C-alpha cells in the first residue's frame, strides 16, 4: 500500500457515526467516581466492546512516556485497579515513578475519561484474590511470567504456556509470586463528551484543599 492510498483510507473513516448522548455538567456528583460508574454502565449498555479496557501511561527511568492497554479490575474509594507482574516493564516503571495516567475511550457514545494520580501496590493477599476470582486462563497467563523479557521464539512461548495451563488446572489454588494489584488514586479526572458539531463538553475534577480539608473542584475546559 502506498502513502496516498493509506491517506485516502484514513480520511474516509467516520467519527462517532452514532447518536451521541447529552451531558449536563451542572448535574453531576461532587466527586468523579460516581460519574465514572454511571458512564461505565452506560457504555456497557450501549454495546461498547470491552469498556473495561483502558490505556495506562507511565514513564521510564529516562522520563520517556510509555503506554499500553490494560484491563480495569475495579474502581472504588481506593482508586482505579489493575494488575500486572511487578517485574514487568510497567511494574518497574511504577516502582520508580508512581505517577501515572489512565484513559478510557468509548466511541459508542463519543465519551472519553482521563484519570491522573499516584499508583500504589496492593498486598500479596489482594493479588491472590485477584487471580482467583478470574479464569483459569488468567491464572495460567500469570504463571507463565517473564512479562516484557525478550522471547527467543514462539515455540518457547508455546511450551511455557502449555506448562502453565497444566499447572493452573492441576493446582488451581497456586499463586504467581510477582503478580501485583495496583490502585491509582486520582488527583484529577476529566470527562469528555463528544458533540457532532464539535462543541465537545469537557468537565474536569481536580483534587484541591479547601476550608474543610480536601475536596474536588469542578471546572469546564475549552474543547
N, C-alpha and C positions, 0 to 999 in steps of 0.2 A: 504494500500500500504506500502510495506516495503522500507527501505532505498535503497537497491540495485536496486529495480525497479524504484524508483524516480531518482536515479543517471543515470540509463540507458536512461530514457526519457529525462532528462536534457541534456545529452551529445549528444543525437541524433538530437537536434534542429539545423536547419541551421542558418547561419549568412549571411545576405544580399544575399538571394537567388534570385538575380535580377541583371541586368546590371547596374552598377554604373556610374553616370556622371563624367566627368572630372572637375577639378578645378585648375585654374591657379592663384596662389596668387599674381602674378605680374600684373594681370589685374583686380584689384578691386578698388572700390571707396575709397576716402580718409577717409571716416567715415563709421561706421558699419551699420547705419540704412538703407541706400540704398541697401546694400548687403543683409541685413535681408529681406527686401521687395522682392528682387529677389528670394532668396531661398524659402521664404514662398510661393510665387506664383508658383515656380517650383514644390514644394512638393504637392500643391493642384492639379496642372495639371497632376502630375504623379499618382494621385489616392490615395495619402496618407490619411488614415482615420483620421478625426479630427486633422488636422495640427495646429489648434489654441489651442490645449491643451498643457500645459506646467507644469513643476514641479516648485513650489515655495518653496524655502528653507529659513527658518528663525531660530532664536534661542530663547529659552525661558528664563525665569528670572534667571535660574541657568546656562545659557550658553550652554545648551544641544541643539543639532540640531534637527530641525523638518522639515518635508517636506510633501507636498501634491500636487495633480494635480488640477490645476485651468484652467479657460478659459481666453485666451487673448482677451481683449476688444478693443485694439488699439495699434498702435506703430507709434509714430510721433516724432516731435522735442522735445516734452515734456517728452518722455520716453515710456516705455512699460506699458500698462494699464491693470489692473484687478480690480475686485470689491469683496467685502465681507462685512459682518457686522463688525463694529468697536468693537463690544463686543465679537466676536468670538475669538478662541484661536490665530489665526494668526493676527487678528486685535490688540489684546492686546500685542502680541509679537512685532509687528511692532511699536506700540506706545512706547514701552520700548527700543527697539533696532532696529532702522530703516534700518540698513544694511541688504541686502537680496540678493538672487541669483535666477535666472531663468534658466531652462534647457528645450530646445526643442529637441525632438528626432524623426527623420523622417526616419525609416528603409527602406521605399520605395526607397530612394536614398542614404542610408548609411550616412546620414548627422545628425549632432548634433550642436546646438548652445547653448553656455553658456553665460549668461549675469550677471554681478555683479554690484551693485551700491547701492544708497540710495533711500529709498522709502518715498514719501510724499503723504499725503492725499489730495484729491480734495475738492471742495466746495459742500455744500448741493445742489446747482443748478446742478452741474455736476452729482451728484448721482441721482437726479431726472431724468435728461435727460437719463442717462444710463439705468435706469429701464424702461423708457417709449419708448425706441426705440427697446425693446426686446419683447418677447412673454408674453401672459397672464400668462403662467406657470412660467416664470421668476419672474414676479411681485408677484404671489401667493407664490412662494418659499421664497421670501424675506419677505413677510408679516408674514409667519409662525414664523420667528425669532428664538431666543433661540439657535442659532447655537453653537455647541460644549458643550452645557449643557447636563447633564445626563438625559436620556429618561427613564421614568418609564416603558412604554410598547408600543408596536406597535399600539394598538388601540388608545392610546393618540395621536400619530403622525397622524393617520388617521383622527381623529376628528379635530385636528388643521389644517391639510392640506385642508380638505373639507371646513372649515370655511374661510380659506384664499382664496381658489378658488372662493367662493361665493362673498367675498368682492372685489376681483380683477375684477370679471365680472360686479358687480354692481357699483363699484367705480373705473373705470379704471384710473382716474387721481390722485388716492391716492398715498401716498408715504410711504416708510418704514423708520422709524426715524433713525435707526442706520446703514442703508445701506451706504457704503462709497466706492468711487472710489479712487484707489491708482495708482501712477505712479512711476516706478523705473527708475531713471536717471542713465544711465550706466557710470561707470568709467572703465569698462573692458568688452570686448566681444570677445569670441573665436568661430571661425567657424571650424568645424571638417568635413573633407570629407574622408569617409572610402575608402579603397582600397582592392581589392580582394587578393592581395599579402602582405597585412598588411603594406604597405608603406603609411600609412594614412597622409593626409595633415592637419596640424593644423596651423591656422592663428589667431593671437591674436591682437586685437586693444586695446591699453592702453592709457587712457587719461593722458596727461602729459603737463606740462608747456613748452613752447618754447620761442624763441625770440620775437614772435609776440603775445604772450598771452598763450592760452590753445588750444591744438590740439590733434590729435590722432597719436600715434606711432604704426607702424605695425611691427610685428615680427613673424617669424616662430618658432614653437616648435617641439621638437622631439616627435614622436608618443609614 
